[in-house]
Amino acid sequence: MARFDSLFQVGVVIAEAMRHYGGVVQPELGSPFDKPEGVQESARVTLLWTTPQPTHRNDPPFRDATGQLVPPPLTISAFFLVTTYGENNNGPEAAYNQLSRTLRAFWQRPVLALPDAALAQAAAFGEGELQVVQVPMAADLMEKIYAPLQAKHRQWALFEVGPVSLVPTDPPRPAAPVVRPGGLHLGGPEVMATPSIDRITPEGPTRGGRIRIDGTWPGPILGVRIGDVDVKAADISQPTAGGPLVVRLAALVPPVIGVGTHHVSVRVGRQYSERVPISVRPDTEASVEAPIALSHSLAADLDLLGRGLQTATEVAFWPDGGVASPTEVHTIPLVPADVSATKVTVRSPALLAAAPSARRYRVSVRISSRVYTPYVLLELTP
């Protein structure tokens, strides 16, 4: 789905894609020429009609990153008529060639990823994926197209373009009122709340690795159970009071935690939290362990421990609270001297050059062109 401010922008994108990806000469928006004879080599892009996308007719308002309710966009399909022109010593050869280039351009590139810096006038138009599909033709459809135009026949093709989402112009509705965390509290006898696990990172640890457990603990931690194994106290640490737990998965001394799916629960007092599944992978797969420290200073080199890291090429980190723009995703290339099978080192100057703000980040190591390790969490501080 691609978002636009107007249908004119959609037409400009189609014309520019014909020019850049198909080599079409002078593609312009407008109605077909009344007389195709004698017109110089060119092409016309004409919006014929639009129709709502049936699966989006009842889209509800959605809440954006600021907490405000935003009206849903109008999502449609647009049908564009492309006509081509041009004559030479062989008659309409140039017009036929123009049409051939148009058909070939959208057959080879049926999906346009926007915004596309290569599209000149349309470089800043649209956001998302726009599909351009040639409409199969039949005699009755030809009549429906040419009867309203009342034009002579010329070289042409019809394309369905979409889904097109037109950005709403209505202002966002007010944000929801602030609610006291935890709701109302009654006085009197107190009952200890049940511990709860919010998240476990990395989601796919390797055998013998470390995991971080974030959650809510209404009292001192008395134990962690993974599957049928009660983790030894020596393998559990809590760097800050009431904060996340860092747990080592025993792999050498029984009882061990083997490869497969296990359920994790945390004990506080006599109560266990609800069980959260993790998938333990073989220790031959690439992974990064949850850091023992919850925070790291940008003034010091960052060591990420793990397994299978010998082919690592870069480290990526982005805000844990969500990415508002692509500039918030930071990548730092690694040099061979800082990479081994069990550790990668990110030098302090590289961290400072990326200049992230002091906040909690998700950190992942790129192993190959399409493979990244499951992310771990780390607070970066000045």
C-alpha positions as CSV (number, residue, x, y, z in Angstrom):
1,M,0.0,0.0,0.0
2,A,1.3,3.5,-0.9
3,R,0.2,6.7,0.8
4,F,-0.2,9.9,-1.3
5,D,-1.5,13.4,-0.8
6,S,-3.4,13.5,-4.1
7,L,-4.1,11.4,-7.3
8,F,-2.0,13.9,-9.3
9,Q,1.1,12.6,-7.4
10,V,0.1,9.1,-8.4
11,G,-0.1,10.1,-12.1
12,V,3.3,11.8,-11.9
13,V,4.9,8.7,-10.4
14,I,3.5,6.5,-13.3
15,A,4.7,8.9,-15.9
16,E,8.2,9.2,-14.3
17,A,8.4,5.4,-14.0
18,M,7.7,5.1,-17.7
19,R,10.4,7.6,-18.5
20,H,13.1,6.3,-16.1
21,Y,12.5,2.5,-16.2
22,G,11.1,2.2,-19.8
23,G,12.9,4.9,-21.7
24,V,9.5,6.4,-22.9
25,V,9.9,9.8,-24.5
26,Q,7.9,12.7,-23.1
27,P,5.4,10.9,-20.9
28,E,2.9,13.6,-19.6
29,L,-0.3,13.7,-17.7
30,G,-3.4,14.7,-19.7
31,S,-6.2,13.6,-21.9
32,P,-5.4,11.6,-25.1
33,F,-4.8,13.8,-28.2
34,D,-7.9,14.3,-30.3
35,K,-6.0,13.4,-33.5
36,P,-3.2,10.9,-33.1
37,E,-1.8,11.6,-36.6
38,G,1.1,14.0,-36.8
39,V,1.8,14.2,-33.1
40,Q,5.5,14.0,-32.2
41,E,6.8,11.0,-30.2
42,S,5.3,11.2,-26.8
43,A,2.9,9.5,-24.3
44,R,-0.2,10.6,-22.4
45,V,-1.2,9.2,-18.9
46,T,-4.9,9.7,-18.3
47,L,-6.8,8.9,-15.1
48,L,-10.1,7.2,-16.2
49,W,-11.7,6.2,-12.9
50,T,-11.2,5.1,-9.3
51,T,-12.8,2.4,-7.2
52,P,-12.6,1.7,-3.4
53,Q,-10.6,-1.2,-2.2
54,P,-13.3,-3.5,-0.9
55,T,-11.1,-4.9,2.0
56,H,-10.5,-1.3,3.3
57,R,-14.0,0.2,3.2
58,N,-14.6,-0.2,7.0
59,D,-11.1,0.5,8.3
60,P,-11.4,1.9,11.8
61,P,-9.4,4.9,13.1
62,F,-6.0,3.9,14.5
63,R,-3.9,5.3,17.3
64,D,-0.6,6.8,16.2
65,A,2.7,7.0,18.0
66,T,1.5,10.0,20.0
67,G,-1.5,8.2,21.3
68,Q,-4.0,10.2,19.2
69,L,-6.8,8.6,17.2
70,V,-6.1,9.2,13.5
71,P,-8.8,8.8,10.8
72,P,-8.1,5.9,8.4
73,P,-7.0,6.8,4.9
74,L,-9.2,6.4,1.9
75,T,-7.8,3.3,0.1
76,I,-8.6,3.0,-3.6
77,S,-7.5,1.5,-6.9
78,A,-6.9,4.0,-9.8
79,F,-7.1,3.1,-13.5
80,F,-4.8,4.9,-15.8
81,L,-5.0,4.9,-19.6
82,V,-1.6,5.2,-21.4
83,T,-1.7,6.3,-25.0
84,T,1.4,6.6,-27.2
85,Y,2.2,8.7,-30.3
86,G,4.8,9.2,-32.9
87,E,5.3,8.6,-36.6
88,N,8.3,8.2,-38.9
89,N,9.0,6.8,-42.4
90,N,7.5,3.5,-41.3
91,G,4.2,5.0,-40.2
92,P,3.3,4.6,-36.5
93,E,6.4,2.7,-35.6
94,A,7.5,5.2,-33.0
95,A,4.1,5.0,-31.2
96,Y,4.3,1.2,-31.2
97,N,7.8,1.3,-29.8
98,Q,6.6,3.7,-27.1
99,L,3.8,1.4,-26.1
100,S,6.3,-1.6,-26.1
101,R,8.6,0.3,-23.7
102,T,5.7,1.1,-21.4
103,L,4.4,-2.5,-21.2
104,R,7.9,-3.8,-20.7
105,A,8.7,-1.3,-17.9
106,F,5.7,-2.4,-15.7
107,W,6.0,-6.0,-16.6
108,Q,9.6,-6.0,-15.3
109,R,8.8,-3.8,-12.3
110,P,5.2,-4.4,-11.2
111,V,5.8,-3.0,-7.7
112,L,7.3,0.5,-7.2
113,A,9.0,1.0,-3.8
114,L,8.3,4.7,-2.9
115,P,9.7,7.2,-2.4
116,D,12.1,6.5,-5.3
117,A,15.0,9.0,-5.7
118,A,15.4,7.9,-9.4
119,L,12.0,9.3,-10.4
120,A,13.1,13.0,-10.8
121,Q,9.9,15.1,-10.4
122,A,8.2,12.3,-8.3
123,A,11.3,11.6,-6.1
124,A,9.4,12.8,-3.0
125,F,5.9,11.4,-3.9
126,G,4.4,8.5,-2.2
127,E,5.4,6.2,0.7
128,G,5.1,2.4,0.5
129,E,4.7,-0.1,-2.2
130,L,2.6,0.7,-5.3
131,Q,1.5,-2.1,-7.7
132,V,1.0,-1.4,-11.4
133,V,-0.8,-4.2,-13.2
134,Q,-2.0,-4.2,-16.9
135,V,-5.7,-4.8,-17.1
136,P,-6.8,-7.7,-19.4
137,M,-8.8,-6.3,-22.3
138,A,-12.1,-7.4,-23.8
139,A,-14.3,-5.9,-26.5
140,D,-16.9,-4.6,-24.0
141,L,-14.3,-2.9,-21.9
142,M,-12.8,-1.2,-25.0
143,E,-16.2,0.2,-25.7
144,K,-16.6,1.5,-22.2
145,I,-13.2,3.3,-22.4
146,Y,-13.4,4.8,-25.8
147,A,-17.1,5.7,-25.9
148,P,-16.8,8.4,-23.2
149,L,-13.6,9.7,-24.7
150,Q,-15.1,10.0,-28.2
151,A,-11.6,9.8,-29.6
152,K,-10.0,8.0,-32.6
153,H,-8.3,4.7,-31.9
154,R,-4.6,4.9,-31.1
155,Q,-2.0,2.8,-29.4
156,W,-2.9,2.3,-25.7
157,A,-2.9,0.1,-22.6
158,L,-4.9,0.2,-19.3
159,F,-3.2,-0.2,-15.9
160,E,-4.7,-0.8,-12.5
161,V,-2.6,1.1,-9.9
162,G,-2.9,0.5,-6.2
163,P,-3.6,0.2,-3.4
164,V,-3.5,4.0,-3.2
165,S,-4.1,5.5,0.3
166,L,-5.0,9.2,0.3
167,V,-3.8,10.8,3.5
168,P,-6.7,12.2,5.5
169,T,-6.8,16.0,6.0
170,D,-8.9,15.9,9.1
171,P,-6.9,16.7,12.3
172,P,-6.2,13.9,14.8
173,R,-8.7,13.4,17.5
174,P,-7.6,14.3,21.1
175,A,-5.3,11.8,22.8
176,A,-6.8,9.4,25.4
177,P,-6.8,10.7,29.0
178,V,-4.0,9.7,31.2
179,V,-4.8,6.7,33.3
180,R,-3.1,6.1,36.6
181,P,-0.8,3.0,36.2
182,G,-2.4,0.0,37.9
183,G,-5.8,1.6,38.1
184,L,-7.6,2.4,41.4
185,H,-6.2,1.1,44.7
186,L,-8.3,0.3,47.7
187,G,-7.0,0.7,51.3
188,G,-7.0,-2.0,53.8
189,P,-5.4,-5.5,53.7
190,E,-2.7,-5.8,51.1
191,V,-2.4,-8.8,48.8
192,M,0.9,-9.4,47.0
193,A,0.4,-9.1,43.2
194,T,1.3,-11.9,40.9
195,P,4.7,-11.6,39.3
196,S,4.6,-11.1,35.5
197,I,7.0,-11.5,32.7
198,D,6.9,-8.7,30.1
199,R,9.6,-9.9,27.7
200,I,12.5,-12.3,27.3
201,T,15.5,-11.3,25.1
202,P,17.0,-12.7,23.0
203,E,13.8,-14.5,21.9
204,G,15.9,-17.3,20.4
205,P,18.9,-17.9,22.8
206,T,21.4,-20.7,22.0
207,R,22.2,-23.6,24.3
208,G,24.3,-22.4,27.2
209,G,23.7,-18.7,26.5
210,R,22.2,-15.9,28.6
211,I,18.7,-14.4,28.6
212,R,17.3,-11.2,30.0
213,I,13.9,-11.3,31.7
214,D,12.0,-8.0,32.0
215,G,8.9,-8.0,34.1
216,T,7.1,-6.8,37.3
217,W,8.3,-8.3,40.6
218,P,6.2,-7.5,43.7
219,G,8.9,-8.8,46.0
220,P,12.3,-10.5,46.1
221,I,13.1,-13.1,43.4
222,L,13.2,-16.6,44.9
223,G,13.7,-18.6,41.8
224,V,13.5,-19.1,38.0
225,R,12.1,-22.2,36.4
226,I,12.9,-23.0,32.7
227,G,10.9,-26.1,31.6
228,D,11.4,-28.7,34.3
229,V,14.7,-27.2,35.5
230,D,15.0,-24.9,38.5
231,V,17.8,-22.6,37.6
232,K,20.6,-22.5,40.2
233,A,20.9,-19.3,42.2
234,A,24.5,-18.8,40.9
235,D,23.1,-18.6,37.3
236,I,20.6,-15.8,38.2
237,S,21.6,-12.1,38.7
238,Q,19.6,-9.0,39.2
239,P,21.8,-6.0,38.5
240,T,19.4,-3.4,39.9
241,A,16.8,-3.9,42.7
242,G,13.4,-4.7,41.2
243,G,14.9,-4.6,37.7
244,P,15.4,-7.2,35.0
245,L,17.0,-10.6,35.6
246,V,19.9,-12.0,33.7
247,V,19.9,-15.8,33.6
248,R,22.5,-18.3,32.3
249,L,21.0,-21.4,30.6
250,A,22.9,-24.4,32.1
251,A,24.5,-26.5,29.4
252,L,27.4,-28.4,31.0
253,V,26.5,-29.3,34.6
254,P,23.1,-31.1,35.1
255,P,20.4,-30.3,35.1
256,V,20.9,-28.8,31.7
257,I,18.5,-26.9,29.4
258,G,18.6,-28.5,26.0
259,V,17.6,-27.5,22.5
260,G,13.9,-27.0,22.0
261,T,10.9,-25.0,23.3
262,H,10.8,-24.4,27.1
263,H,8.5,-22.3,29.3
264,V,10.0,-19.7,31.7
265,S,8.4,-18.6,35.0
266,V,9.7,-16.5,37.8
267,R,8.9,-17.1,41.5
268,V,8.2,-14.3,44.0
269,G,7.1,-15.5,47.4
270,R,4.9,-18.5,46.8
271,Q,3.6,-17.3,43.5
272,Y,5.0,-18.1,40.0
273,S,4.4,-15.8,37.0
274,E,2.6,-17.1,33.9
275,R,4.9,-19.2,31.8
276,V,6.4,-17.6,28.7
277,P,7.9,-19.8,26.0
278,I,11.4,-19.5,24.6
279,S,13.0,-21.5,21.8
280,V,16.5,-22.7,22.6
281,R,18.7,-23.1,19.5
282,P,21.8,-25.2,19.0
283,D,25.0,-23.6,20.1
284,T,26.3,-23.9,16.5
285,E,24.0,-21.1,15.4
286,A,25.0,-17.4,15.5
287,S,23.7,-15.5,18.6
288,V,24.5,-12.7,21.0
289,E,24.0,-13.3,24.7
290,A,22.1,-10.8,26.9
291,P,24.7,-8.4,28.4
292,I,25.3,-8.9,32.1
293,A,25.2,-5.1,32.6
294,L,22.0,-3.4,31.9
295,S,23.7,-0.2,30.7
296,H,26.9,0.8,28.9
297,S,28.8,4.1,28.6
298,L,29.4,5.5,25.1
299,A,32.9,6.4,26.3
300,A,33.9,2.7,26.6
301,D,34.3,0.0,24.0
302,L,31.3,-2.3,23.8
303,D,31.9,-6.1,23.9
304,L,29.1,-8.3,22.7
305,L,29.5,-12.0,23.6
306,G,27.9,-14.9,21.8
307,R,28.5,-17.8,19.4
308,G,29.1,-18.2,15.7
309,L,30.1,-14.5,15.3
310,Q,33.2,-15.1,13.1
311,T,31.4,-13.8,10.0
312,A,29.9,-10.7,11.6
313,T,30.2,-7.5,9.4
314,E,28.3,-4.8,11.4
315,V,26.3,-4.1,14.5
316,A,22.8,-2.5,14.2
317,F,21.0,-0.7,17.1
318,W,17.6,1.1,17.2
319,P,15.4,2.5,19.9
320,D,13.5,-0.1,21.9
321,G,10.5,2.2,22.1
322,G,10.0,2.2,18.3
323,V,11.6,3.8,15.3
324,A,10.1,7.2,14.3
325,S,12.4,7.7,11.3
326,P,15.0,5.7,9.4
327,T,17.7,7.9,10.9
328,E,17.1,6.3,14.3
329,V,18.5,3.0,13.0
330,H,22.3,3.1,13.5
331,T,24.8,0.6,11.9
332,I,28.4,0.4,12.8
333,P,30.8,-1.6,10.5
334,L,33.1,-4.1,12.1
335,V,36.8,-4.6,11.2
336,P,38.2,-8.2,11.2
337,A,40.4,-7.4,14.2
338,D,37.3,-6.8,16.3
339,V,35.5,-10.0,15.4
340,S,35.9,-13.5,16.7
341,A,33.7,-16.6,17.0
342,T,32.6,-15.6,20.6
343,K,32.9,-11.9,20.7
344,V,32.6,-8.7,18.6
345,T,33.8,-5.3,19.8
346,V,32.4,-2.0,18.9
347,R,34.9,0.8,19.5
348,S,33.9,3.8,21.5
349,P,34.7,6.3,18.7
350,A,32.3,4.5,16.4
351,L,29.6,4.6,19.1
352,L,30.1,8.3,19.6
353,A,30.1,9.0,15.9
354,A,26.7,7.4,15.5
355,A,25.6,9.8,18.3
356,P,22.6,8.0,19.7
357,S,20.7,9.6,22.5
358,A,20.8,8.2,26.0
359,R,18.1,5.6,25.8
360,R,17.5,1.8,25.7
361,Y,18.3,0.2,22.4
362,R,17.8,-3.1,20.7
363,V,21.2,-4.4,19.4
364,S,21.7,-7.0,16.7
365,V,24.8,-8.3,14.8
366,R,24.7,-8.8,11.1
367,I,26.1,-12.3,10.2
368,S,25.5,-12.3,6.5
369,S,23.6,-10.3,3.9
370,R,20.2,-11.5,5.2
371,V,21.0,-13.0,8.6
372,Y,20.9,-11.0,11.9
373,T,21.1,-12.4,15.4
374,P,18.0,-12.0,17.6
375,Y,18.2,-8.6,19.3
376,V,19.3,-8.0,22.9
377,L,18.5,-4.9,25.0
378,L,21.1,-2.4,26.3
379,E,20.9,1.1,27.8
380,L,23.4,3.4,26.2
381,T,24.5,6.3,28.5
382,P,26.9,9.3,28.0
